[in-house]
Amino acid sequence: MVLSVLRMGGQEHYGGGLVMKRLDVVRAAHERGMNIAGLAQKLGISRFALSSRINANPTLNSLYEIAEALECDITDLFREPRSR
């Protein structure tokens, strides 16, 4: 299935009226009093490995592990796109 993307008001709208949320692990970590180095340590991986997991195409399993380490729901790792 192919979704069409429209840029409207600084947000990405996909066919069917969906708005794509952005992965923002750094924000989620900071909201919980943790930085990326601390999160990586808690996960038992290097900062570089965590950065690769976040910035590449993260797997659902990786996102669940990050959410578990932050003691939050996986949806807390995402934010609404910023308006321009």
GUMAR-479000 format. One record per residue (C-alpha): residue number from 1; x, y, z. Coordinates in Angstrom, 2 decimals, decimal comma. Example, Ala and Ser with C-alpha at 12.3 -4.5 7.8 and 13.67 -1.06 7.14 Angstrom:
<nodes>
NODE  nr       x       y       z
NODE   1   12,30   -4,50    7,80
NODE   2   13,67   -1,06    7,14
</nodes>
This chain:
<nodes>
NODE  nr       x       y       z
NODE   1    0,00    0,00    0,00
NODE   2    1,38    3,41   -0,94
NODE   3    0,53    6,45    1,14
NODE   4    0,52    9,89   -0,38
NODE   5    2,25   12,61    1,61
NODE   6    1,06   16,21    1,70
NODE   7    2,92   18,98    3,52
NODE   8    0,31   21,18    5,17
NODE   9    1,03   23,68    7,91
NODE  10    4,41   22,14    8,71
NODE  11    2,94   18,68    9,32
NODE  12    3,13   15,63    7,14
NODE  13   -0,33   14,36    6,31
NODE  14   -0,68   10,88    4,89
NODE  15   -3,57    9,51    2,89
NODE  16   -6,57    9,01    5,13
NODE  17   -5,84   12,08    7,27
NODE  18   -3,08   10,50    9,36
NODE  19   -0,36   12,73   10,81
NODE  20    3,09   11,17   11,05
NODE  21    4,67   11,53   14,48
NODE  22    8,41   11,95   14,93
NODE  23   10,66    9,66   16,96
NODE  24   12,26   11,79   19,69
NODE  25   14,14    9,57   22,14
NODE  26   16,35   12,42   23,35
NODE  27   13,29   14,41   24,48
NODE  28   11,73   11,35   26,11
NODE  29   14,97   10,63   27,99
NODE  30   15,38   14,25   29,14
NODE  31   11,77   14,32   30,38
NODE  32   12,72   11,40   32,61
NODE  33   15,94   12,97   33,90
NODE  34   18,25   10,90   31,72
NODE  35   20,66   11,77   28,94
NODE  36   21,61    9,60   25,98
NODE  37   24,82    8,39   27,63
NODE  38   22,85    7,25   30,68
NODE  39   20,23    5,56   28,52
NODE  40   22,91    3,75   26,53
NODE  41   24,55    2,59   29,76
NODE  42   21,21    1,34   31,09
NODE  43   20,70   -0,59   27,83
NODE  44   24,22   -2,03   28,06
NODE  45   25,30   -0,58   24,71
NODE  46   27,55    2,26   23,56
NODE  47   26,25    5,74   22,77
NODE  48   27,21    5,08   19,15
NODE  49   25,13    1,88   19,08
NODE  50   22,15    3,70   20,61
NODE  51   22,50    6,52   18,12
NODE  52   22,54    3,98   15,29
NODE  53   19,39    2,32   16,64
NODE  54   17,59    5,66   16,88
NODE  55   18,75    7,30   13,65
NODE  56   18,65    4,31   11,35
NODE  57   15,41    2,45   10,83
NODE  58   14,75    1,30   14,41
NODE  59   13,10   -2,05   14,93
NODE  60   10,00   -2,35   17,04
NODE  61   12,02   -4,50   19,45
NODE  62   14,63   -1,72   19,83
NODE  63   11,89    0,81   20,54
NODE  64   10,35   -1,46   23,17
NODE  65   13,78   -1,92   24,83
NODE  66   14,33    1,85   24,89
NODE  67   10,85    2,46   26,31
NODE  68   11,42   -0,19   28,97
NODE  69   14,75    1,37   29,95
NODE  70   13,03    4,76   30,24
NODE  71   10,12    3,18   32,11
NODE  72    7,60    4,66   29,70
NODE  73    5,12    3,59   27,07
NODE  74    6,51    3,16   23,57
NODE  75    4,20    5,95   22,36
NODE  76    6,04    8,37   24,69
NODE  77    9,06    8,05   22,37
NODE  78    7,18    9,97   19,68
NODE  79    6,06   13,59   19,39
NODE  80    3,79   15,55   17,13
NODE  81    5,64   17,32   14,31
NODE  82    6,44   20,95   15,00
NODE  83    4,39   23,54   13,17
NODE  84    6,32   25,89   10,94
</nodes>
